[in-house]
Amino acid sequence: MNSQDVILGMLLKGPKSGYDMKQKFQSTFSFFYDASFGTIYPTLSKMEALGYITKESIIQEGKPNKNIYSITPSGREKFQEYIHSPMESEVYRSDFLMRLFFGEFVDKAVIIGWFERKIEELEASHQSLSTGYEQFIHHSSPTQALCAEFGMEQLKMSFAFLKKGLEKLHNLEE
């Protein structure tokens, strides 16, 4: 999976601007995919050159022109290749877990601080996802709802682990 595959999938629902796509990456996809404006716009240019999408410039008064992207038949075919290809292994990176792995080199108080900040971060993420889910569920497909539910369950599991880990750290002898 790459940004091109995700963008083609978004465009299957209808034409979108680069800004619309960035909003989708920052909200709906934020739990399981990340892309910046620095990734989106070069990818859109490449996809247009490959004939997977077309671009229509909308002239706006008092604002920069707005580019609206649409998927082409070739883009639909490319997306179908992706969606029917074998699934890739998931890549998981965690600065928190890497630091925890090397936690023997810092004071227990530092590690406790990491746990407390991570717990706060997960609480905020879960709240945001739950709120978004309540708004999103009414106009989502069953598979989209399952993605959101997976994210919420994973956050709950991580939260429970962190609470248990924090308790263990508090109980460790100095």
Disulfide bonds with the S-S distance in Angstrom:
none
